Amino acid sequence: LQHSKTLENQSSLTEFILLGLTDVSELKVILFVCFLMLYILTLVGNISIMVVTLMDN
């Protein structure tokens, strides 16, 4: 008898860590603020594009 059972990945990911970026605590804070500002700037830019597109129609 052969059992045909598919194997599935049972692992789950709850966090993402950039390893090797820096070990200096002060630099981690500076990098966090820089990435946060870049994210916010990108978000504001994308929302601005959507608003301008909606207002143009």
C-alpha positions in Angstrom: 0.0 0.0 0.0 1.3 3.4 -0.9 0.1 6.4 0.9 -0.1 9.5 -1.2 0.4 12.3 1.2 1.5 15.8 0.2 4.1 17.4 2.4 3.4 21.0 3.3 5.6 23.6 4.9 4.6 23.9 8.6 6.9 26.8 9.6 5.6 30.3 10.3 7.4 33.6 10.2 6.4 36.3 12.7 9.3 38.7 12.4 12.0 39.8 9.9 15.5 40.8 11.1 18.2 42.3 8.9 21.3 40.5 10.2 24.7 42.1 9.8 23.4 45.6 9.2 24.9 46.9 12.4 25.7 45.9 16.0 26.0 49.5 17.2 22.9 50.4 19.2 23.0 54.1 18.4 23.4 53.4 14.7 20.4 51.1 14.9 18.2 54.0 16.1 19.5 56.3 13.3 18.9 53.7 10.7 15.4 53.0 12.0 14.6 56.7 11.8 16.0 56.9 8.3 14.0 53.9 7.1 10.9 55.2 8.8 11.2 58.6 7.2 11.8 57.0 3.8 8.7 54.8 4.3 6.6 57.8 5.3 7.8 59.9 2.4 7.0 57.0 0.0 3.6 56.6 1.5 2.8 60.3 1.3 4.0 60.4 -2.3 1.8 57.5 -3.3 -1.2 58.9 -1.6 -0.5 62.3 -3.3 -0.5 60.5 -6.7 -3.8 58.8 -5.9 -5.4 62.1 -4.8 -4.2 64.0 -7.8 -5.4 61.2 -10.1 -8.9 61.1 -8.4 -9.2 64.9 -8.5 -8.3 65.0 -12.2 -11.2 62.7 -13.2 
